[in-house]
Amino acid sequence: MKHNLDREHISIPVVILAGGQSNRLRLGNNLKWQLPFYSGCLPDENSHLDSYLYEPSDSSFDHLFVDDNAPPVICHKQNPTLLAFIIDRLKIQTNSIVINGPYTHDNALEAYNLLVIADLLPDFQGPLSGILTALHWAKKQGVPWVATVSCDTPFFPENLLQTLSNNILNDEEDSQKAAIAVYKQRTHPTFGLWSHELYEPLKHALEVDNNRAVNRWALQHAKKVNFDASDEREASSWGAKKIDPFFNINTLHDYKGALSHLT
């Protein structure tokens, strides 16, 4: 297979997977990407996280332009959301950012002025459904490769896309159809680079085989790319000795821990 991967990683689109239900954060129908995420923000121990969510339709929101060639991102005038933080971290890696998430009554995701693509499959069927949606979008656009990142992992490496694409480009057999991140021997399949040729195999896995195990499916198709050096490289950015670049926010404890790296 000829990989058809552009050597300029900046041109590879990235889809942010923002369709999770935030059950462990107990946010009800609200999603974790709406949480405020800035230095000095620490939730009260006795407060429910719902009280910290931003409403993008509120007049306290305004346009913040990423750069001259990118669409504006809307976030809180004083303090950014978790999603805005992740978009800002992606803007140095790619010229094309898409959000995969649900269409809501308040059009919260549309407030970020980026293309929003809803899951192809109903009822929140997990991260593989988001990856399938990204692959379907790429196939329709005629884009040979698309990357994905999770919306709850704010400290992912700043060289994520470049490292993943270089590993595909340097494949001597020219046969790889995907690459996923690995850190300290743990795979992170939502952080991957995917050929749109995987759309049909993944669609079959979900609809026919009823396989929703993202790790298992990804390991069948993807090359593992090591990011063990990222904690050393990124440490100076957060004022800490080391940080797990794929630390994700699933609980109130995780959320407070992530915020502590910003202070």
C-alpha positions as CSV (number, residue, x, y, z in Angstrom):
1,M,0.0,0.0,0.0
2,K,1.2,3.5,-0.8
3,H,0.6,5.5,2.2
4,N,-0.2,8.8,0.5
5,L,0.7,10.6,3.7
6,D,1.7,14.2,3.3
7,R,5.2,14.8,4.6
8,E,4.0,18.1,6.0
9,H,2.2,17.0,9.1
10,I,0.6,20.4,9.5
11,S,-1.8,19.5,6.7
12,I,-3.2,16.4,8.4
13,P,-6.6,17.1,9.9
14,V,-7.2,16.2,13.5
15,V,-10.6,15.2,15.0
16,I,-11.1,15.9,18.7
17,L,-13.2,13.1,20.2
18,A,-15.6,14.9,22.4
19,G,-18.6,12.5,22.5
20,G,-18.1,10.9,25.9
21,Q,-20.8,11.0,28.6
22,S,-18.6,12.1,31.6
23,N,-20.3,9.6,33.8
24,R,-17.5,9.3,36.3
25,L,-17.4,13.1,36.7
26,R,-21.1,13.0,37.4
27,L,-21.9,15.8,35.1
28,G,-25.3,14.5,33.9
29,N,-25.9,15.4,30.3
30,N,-23.1,18.0,30.4
31,L,-19.7,17.1,28.9
32,K,-16.3,17.5,30.5
33,W,-15.0,19.7,27.7
34,Q,-17.1,22.5,29.0
35,L,-15.2,22.6,32.3
36,P,-13.1,25.7,33.0
37,F,-9.4,25.0,32.6
38,Y,-6.9,27.7,33.5
39,S,-4.3,28.5,36.1
40,G,-5.8,29.3,39.5
41,C,-9.1,27.5,38.9
42,L,-9.6,25.0,41.8
43,P,-13.1,23.6,42.4
44,D,-14.5,23.7,45.9
45,E,-14.5,20.3,47.6
46,N,-18.2,20.5,48.4
47,S,-19.4,21.9,45.0
48,H,-20.9,19.9,42.3
49,L,-19.0,20.2,39.0
50,D,-22.1,21.3,37.2
51,S,-21.8,24.7,38.9
52,Y,-18.4,25.2,37.1
53,L,-19.6,24.5,33.6
54,Y,-19.6,27.4,31.1
55,E,-22.5,28.2,28.9
56,P,-21.1,29.3,25.5
57,S,-24.3,31.2,24.7
58,D,-23.6,33.5,27.7
59,S,-22.6,37.1,27.0
60,S,-19.3,36.5,28.8
61,F,-18.0,34.6,25.8
62,D,-16.1,36.2,23.0
63,H,-14.0,35.3,19.9
64,L,-10.3,34.5,20.4
65,F,-8.6,34.1,17.0
66,V,-6.1,31.2,16.8
67,D,-4.1,32.8,14.0
68,D,-4.6,34.6,10.7
69,N,-5.3,31.4,8.8
70,A,-7.5,29.6,11.2
71,P,-11.2,30.1,12.2
72,P,-11.9,31.8,15.5
73,V,-12.3,29.8,18.7
74,I,-14.9,31.1,21.1
75,C,-14.1,30.8,24.8
76,H,-14.7,32.6,28.0
77,K,-13.4,36.1,28.0
78,Q,-11.4,35.6,31.2
79,N,-10.9,31.8,31.4
80,P,-10.7,29.1,28.8
81,T,-12.6,25.8,28.8
82,L,-10.9,22.4,28.6
83,L,-11.8,22.1,25.0
84,A,-10.4,25.6,24.2
85,F,-7.2,24.6,25.9
86,I,-6.9,21.4,23.7
87,I,-7.7,23.4,20.5
88,D,-5.0,25.8,21.4
89,R,-2.5,23.0,22.0
90,L,-3.4,21.5,18.5
91,K,-3.1,24.7,16.6
92,I,0.7,24.4,16.4
93,Q,0.4,20.9,15.0
94,T,-2.3,21.2,12.3
95,N,-4.1,23.6,10.1
96,S,-7.4,21.6,10.3
97,I,-9.3,20.9,13.5
98,V,-12.7,19.1,13.5
99,I,-14.8,18.3,16.6
100,N,-16.6,15.0,16.9
101,G,-19.4,15.3,19.4
102,P,-23.2,15.4,19.9
103,Y,-25.5,18.1,18.6
104,T,-27.1,19.6,21.7
105,H,-30.1,21.8,22.3
106,D,-27.8,24.7,23.1
107,N,-25.4,24.1,20.2
108,A,-22.5,24.3,22.7
109,L,-19.9,22.8,20.4
110,E,-20.9,25.0,17.5
111,A,-19.9,28.0,19.6
112,Y,-16.2,27.1,19.0
113,N,-16.7,27.9,15.2
114,L,-15.1,24.6,14.1
115,L,-16.7,21.9,12.0
116,V,-18.7,19.5,14.3
117,I,-19.4,16.0,13.1
118,A,-21.9,13.9,15.1
119,D,-21.3,10.2,15.7
120,L,-22.5,7.9,12.9
121,L,-23.7,5.4,15.4
122,P,-26.4,6.2,18.0
123,D,-26.3,6.0,21.8
124,F,-22.7,6.8,22.7
125,Q,-21.0,3.6,21.6
126,G,-17.5,4.5,22.8
127,P,-14.3,5.9,21.3
128,L,-14.3,3.5,18.3
129,S,-17.6,5.1,17.2
130,G,-15.7,8.5,17.2
131,I,-12.8,7.1,15.3
132,L,-15.3,5.6,12.8
133,T,-16.9,9.0,12.4
134,A,-13.5,10.6,11.8
135,L,-12.7,8.0,9.1
136,H,-16.0,8.4,7.4
137,W,-15.6,12.2,7.3
138,A,-12.0,11.8,5.9
139,K,-13.2,9.4,3.2
140,K,-16.0,11.7,2.2
141,Q,-13.6,14.7,2.0
142,G,-11.0,12.6,0.0
143,V,-8.5,13.0,2.8
144,P,-6.3,9.9,2.9
145,W,-5.2,10.3,6.6
146,V,-6.8,11.7,9.7
147,A,-5.6,11.9,13.3
148,T,-7.7,11.7,16.5
149,V,-7.2,13.0,20.0
150,S,-9.3,12.8,23.1
151,C,-10.9,15.8,24.6
152,D,-10.1,14.9,28.2
153,T,-6.3,14.6,27.9
154,P,-4.9,18.2,27.9
155,F,-1.2,17.6,28.1
156,F,-0.7,15.4,25.1
157,P,2.7,15.9,23.4
158,E,3.2,19.0,21.2
159,N,5.0,16.7,18.7
160,L,2.2,14.1,18.6
161,L,1.2,14.5,15.0
162,Q,4.7,14.9,13.7
163,T,5.9,11.8,15.6
164,L,3.0,9.6,14.5
165,S,3.3,10.7,10.8
166,N,7.1,10.2,10.8
167,N,6.7,6.6,11.9
168,I,4.3,6.0,9.0
169,L,6.6,7.7,6.5
170,N,9.6,5.8,7.8
171,D,7.9,2.4,7.5
172,E,10.2,0.5,5.1
173,E,7.5,-1.9,4.0
174,D,5.1,1.0,3.3
175,S,2.3,-1.1,4.6
176,Q,1.1,0.6,7.8
177,K,-2.4,1.9,7.9
178,A,-2.4,3.4,11.4
179,A,-0.2,4.5,14.3
180,I,-1.1,4.9,17.9
181,A,0.6,6.4,20.9
182,V,2.2,4.3,23.6
183,Y,3.5,5.7,26.9
184,K,5.2,3.5,29.6
185,Q,4.0,0.4,27.8
186,R,0.4,1.6,27.9
187,T,-1.4,2.1,24.6
188,H,-3.5,5.2,24.0
189,P,-5.5,4.3,20.9
190,T,-7.6,7.5,20.8
191,F,-4.4,9.3,20.0
192,G,-3.8,7.8,16.6
193,L,-3.2,8.5,12.9
194,W,-5.5,6.6,10.6
195,S,-5.7,5.8,6.9
196,H,-9.3,6.2,5.7
197,E,-8.9,2.7,4.2
198,L,-9.7,1.5,7.7
199,Y,-13.2,2.8,7.6
200,E,-14.8,-0.4,6.2
201,P,-12.9,-2.7,8.5
202,L,-13.9,-0.7,11.5
203,K,-17.5,-0.4,10.3
204,H,-17.6,-4.2,10.1
205,A,-16.0,-4.6,13.5
206,L,-18.7,-2.4,15.1
207,E,-21.8,-3.3,13.2
208,V,-21.2,-7.0,12.4
209,D,-18.7,-8.3,15.0
210,N,-20.0,-6.0,17.8
211,N,-16.4,-5.3,18.8
212,R,-16.2,-2.0,20.8
213,A,-12.9,-2.7,22.5
214,V,-10.8,0.2,21.2
215,N,-7.5,-1.2,22.4
216,R,-8.0,-4.6,20.8
217,W,-9.1,-3.3,17.5
218,A,-6.4,-0.6,17.3
219,L,-3.6,-3.1,18.1
220,Q,-4.8,-5.3,15.2
221,H,-4.3,-2.5,12.7
222,A,-1.9,0.1,14.1
223,K,1.8,0.5,14.7
224,K,2.7,1.4,18.3
225,V,4.7,4.6,18.6
226,N,6.6,5.2,21.8
227,F,6.3,8.6,23.6
228,D,8.3,7.8,26.8
229,A,10.6,10.8,26.3
230,S,7.6,13.2,26.2
231,D,7.4,13.6,30.0
232,E,11.0,14.9,30.1
233,R,10.5,17.1,27.1
234,E,7.2,18.6,28.2
235,A,8.1,19.1,31.9
236,S,9.3,22.6,31.6
237,S,6.0,23.7,30.2
238,W,4.1,22.8,33.3
239,G,6.7,23.6,36.0
240,A,6.8,20.0,37.1
241,K,9.6,17.4,37.0
242,K,7.6,15.0,35.0
243,I,4.1,14.6,33.8
244,D,2.2,11.8,32.0
245,P,1.4,13.4,28.7
246,F,-1.6,11.1,28.3
247,F,-3.0,11.8,31.8
248,N,-6.8,12.0,31.3
249,I,-9.5,13.5,33.4
250,N,-12.2,11.0,34.5
251,T,-12.9,12.0,38.1
252,L,-13.0,15.1,40.3
253,H,-9.6,14.1,41.7
254,D,-8.2,13.9,38.1
255,Y,-9.6,17.3,37.3
256,K,-8.1,18.9,40.3
257,G,-4.8,17.2,39.6
258,A,-4.7,18.5,36.0
259,L,-5.5,22.0,37.2
260,S,-2.6,21.8,39.6
261,H,-0.2,21.5,36.7
262,L,-1.2,24.9,35.4
263,T,-0.3,26.8,38.5
